[in-house]
Amino acid sequence: MLKFLGLEAALSLLSRKLLYLWVRTQVLPQDLTSLKLDPDKPVCYVLQTRQLSNLLVLETETIRTGLPRAMGRFQSLDVREDRSFFFLTRGETPGLRRKNRFAYSPRLKRLVQAAIGNPKFDVQLVPVTILWGRQPQKEDSLLKILFTDSWATPSALKQLFRVLIHGRGTLVRFEEPISLREMADEGQGEELTLRKIARVLRVHFRRQREMAIGPDLSHRRTQVTSLLDSEPVRKAIEEEAREKNVLPHKVEENARRYVLEIAADYSYPTVRAYEKFLTWLWTRLYDGVRVYRMNELVDLAASGPEIIYVPTHRSHIDYLLMSYVIFKQGMMVPHIAAGANLNLPVVGGILRRGGAFFLRRTFKGNNLYAAVFNEYLHMMIQKGYPIEYFIEGGRSRTGRLLSPKGGMLAMTLASYLRDHNRPIVFVPIYFGYEKVMEGGTYVAELSGKPKEKESIWGLIKTIRDIEKVFGEVHVNFGQPIPLADLLDEQYPGWRDESPIEDTKVPWVTKSVDVLANRIVTHINGAAVVNPINLLAFALLSTPKQVADEDLLVAYLDTLRKVLADAPYTDRVEMTPLDGRALIEYGMKMKVLQRLQHPLGNLIQLEPQQALQLTYFRNNIQHLYTLPGMIACFLTSENALERSRIVELISNLYPFLQAELFLHWRVEELDGVINTMIDAMIEGGLLAVRSDQTTIKAPNRNSAEYMQLEILARSVRQAMERYYIAVALLTRQGSGKITAAHLEELCSLFAQRLAILHEHPAPEFFDKGVFRSFIQTLKRIGILCENEQRQLVFDRQLQAAANEAQIVLPHDVRQTVQQLTRLDAEEIRKAVAEIAAKSKK
C-alpha cells in the first residue's frame, strides 16, 4: 500500500484532505526549533506501529510545519531513500501468513548498513508519537473500550472507529532526534546496533505513551478489591475487629466504604469536558495563561519517574488550572488530593471523575481509615499515576506561603521506602494571579469574619464573578526535587533500612521537615513578578497609597533593575513592561486611578482595591526582603559600613527566612548582601563614601532617597511584628506565658498598632504569622518550653529586640512600649472580649 501511495501522489493528497475534513491536531512542541534539527543531515521519522492514518497525519503535519516531508525523498552521500520514515513494529495481521510484527524495518536495516560502512554517514531519527484522544483503558463499557486509545495495537477497524470518535482531539508530538551515527560508532556490528536502536525506540515510545495516557487503569471495583486484599489493610481490619470485638466482615465493609469515599474515578470524557469548559472559562475570565519551563517538565516526565506536583495554593482555581495546563501539553492529568470538604453533592462526583481523590482533615483515632488511605496512595505511586497535592494544608489568605504540613509528604516517603524501584521527583509550582475570585472573602476572614463552610451555594456565588476581568495567570515550574537525592543527604543508609511503619522515626521526621521546607522554598524561587503584584508592592509602601506619577515610574523601573542586577534565583520571571506601561496596565485592570494636578499627576490605588492588593504584594515580598532590609538600615542610620550591614541583617535573617521561606543559607549571606548592595548602588538607591567601605543613603531631598524610603517601608511591618512579640515576651518575663497566649496578645496589640499607624494590611495582625515567628525562636534555640508549656528565654532575646528596634520609627517604638505596660487584668479582659466575639 505504501508503494502504491508513493506512485499515486494524487491519491495520497486526496486521502489526507479527506482525513483532515474531520481530524484536528495539536502539535508539540509548539516551537519546533527546540528540536534542534541539523539542516545538513537527513531526517527519518519513526512511527511506532504500521497504521495508514498515522502516516497520513505525519505527512500532513511535516508539510504544515515546514519540516522535511515524511513521504519525501532524501539523499546523503551514496545513500538514497524514496521515503523519510519507517515503522518500528508492524500492525496485527491475522491468518497463517502473519508476519513477525517486531521484524526490523528494511529501511532501518539499510540505514544501519550505510552507517557502519561509511563513518561520515548520519541520519537524524525523529520519533513521532500520535495519540487519538489519549484515554487510558479503564471503562467498563464495551463501546468505550473499543474507541479508546490504549496500550494495545488496534486492528484496522478499531483504528477507523478511533479516528471517527477521537479524531478531533489528536496529539502529534515530535521528539528530539536520535543520531544513528552515535549508535553505529559503538562498534557492535549490524545486528547488535539494530537491537539497540529498536530497544531505545521502544523504551521511548512506552514512556511517551505512559506520560500522555498514564499506565493501564483497571476498573474501580478491581482497585477496591485489590486494596482490601492488601496486607496492611487486612492487618488493620483484623486489629480493629479484635479491639472492638466485632466480626471482621463488618470492619471490612467499613474499609470498603472508606475506599469508595477516597478513590478517584477517572473518566476521560469528564476530562475532555473539563478541557472544553476551561478553554471557554480562561478565554472569558482571563487575558491568558502564561506557562514557564514546561519543556523541562515534559523532558522530566519522559525520563520515567513518578511525579508529585506540589503547587502553592492560592485559589480553588488551582485544581483546574494545573490539570488544564498538563493536559494541553499532552500529558496525563494528575490525580489530585482534595479535602473532604469539597466532596459536595454533584460537585464531588465531577471532581472525582476528573482525577480528584478525597482525604479527611485528620486521621487521628481512625487507624483503619489511615491504613486504607496509605495503601491507596501507595498503589497510585507504584502504578505510576502522577499525583498532585497542596502541602500548605489550605488556601493562603494573605498571599504568603503558609507553613507546610508534612502529612502527605510523610505518607509519600513511607511508600517510597517500602518500594523504591520507581524514582519519585517532587515538582514545586508557583501560581501567580492578578486577581483571585476569593479576594473579598480572604480580606473578610483576616479581619475576623469566620471562615465560610464549603457549599454548592458558595460555589454558585463564586461563579458569578465570571463576568469580571481577572487579567493573566502565570504558572512557573520550580526546581525539581528528587526524593532519593534528598534522602542521601539526610540519611545515607536509608536503602538498608527495612520498610518503616512509624513515620515518627527521627531521621524520617527530619527528612520530611527538610523536604517540606525545600518545596516551599523552591516555590518561592519560581515567583513571577507580574504587573499587579509589582504595582501593589510599590504603592502599598507609600503614605496613603498615593505617589507622584513620575516618581512611581522611576521607582518601578528601579525595582525591576535591582532584581535584574541581583536575581533572587534564575527561575524568577519578571514582567517585560516598564514603569510607564505598568501604570497603564494598572489603569486597564481598574486597580489604579490617576488624579490630575497642576503640579504633576498623582497615581493612587483604587480605594476598594487597596486591602485586596496586599495579597498580591505578599506574593513577591520575599524577592525584595534583602534590599528592603538594607534600605531600612540606611534610612535609619544614614551611613553604615558594609560589614555592619551584613552583621545586622545576618542577626535578623533567621526570622525573615522562616516567615518568607528565603532560600539563601546563612553562610551565603555575606556574598549575597554585598551583591545586593552593589545592585542598589548601580540603581542609584545607595552611594559609597570615599573610604570605599561605608555605604550611605542619597541626599534626603532627592528622588532616589524617596525611593529608598518607600523600599524600606516594605519590610518595616515585619520588623514591627517581631518587636511586638519580643517586647511582650520580655515584659511578661521568662516562664510566665504560653505560646498560645502570646499569639493572642501579639494579634491584639498588632490590631491596635494598625489602627494608630494606618497599616491597611489585615495580615499585619494575623495570628498565623506570629505563630511562625514563635516557632522560629524555638527552633533556633532562643525560646524553649518548660513542663507547664510556658516559654523560657535568656538575654539573647533582648539582643534580638535591640536589633529589630533599630529600623523602627520612634513613634512606633513608643507605641509598642506603652502597650506592653498595660497591667495583666487589662490584657486578660481584652483577650476574653476578642474570644467572645470570635464565637459569635
Secondary structure, DSSP 8 states (H G I E B T S, - for coil): -HHHHHH-HHHHHHHHHHHTTT--EEEESSSGGGG---TTS-EEEEEEE--HHHHHHHHHHHHHHT---TTS-EEETTEEES-SEEEEE-----STT---TTS--HHHHHHHHHHHH-TT---EEEEEEEEES---S--S-HHHHHH---SS---HHHHHHHHHHHGGGEEEEE---EEHHHHHTT--HHHHHHHHHHHHHHHHHHHHHHHHH-S----HHHHHHHHHHSHHHHHHHHHHHHHHT--HHHHHHHHHHHHHHH-----HHHHHHHHHHHHHHHHHH-SEEEEESHHHHHHHHHT--EEEEEE----THHHHHHHHHHHHTT----EEEEEGGG--TTHHHHHHHTTEEEE-S--TT-HHHHHHHHHHHHHHHHHT--EE--TTSS--SSSS------HHHHHHHHHHHH--SS-EEEEEEEEEESS-TTHHHHHHHHTT-------HHHHHHHHGGGGS---EEEEEE---EEHHHHHHHH-TTGGGS---S-TTSHHHHHHHHHHHHHHHHHHHTT-EE-HHHHHHHHHTTSGGGEEEHHHHHHHHHHHHHHHHHS-S-TT-EE-S--HHHHHHHHHHTTSEEEE--TT--EEEE-TTTHHHHHHHHHHSGGGGHHHHHHHHHHHHHSEEEHHHHHHHHHHHHHHHHHHHT----GGGHHHHHHHHHHHHHHTTS-EE-TTSSEEE---TTSHHHHHHHHHHHHHHHHHHHHHHHHHHHHHH-TTS-BHHHHHHHHHHHHHHHHHHTT---GGGG-HHHHHHHHHHHHHTTSEEE-TT-BEEE-HHHHHHHHHHHTTS-HHHHHHHHHHHTS-HHHHHHHHHHHHHHHH-
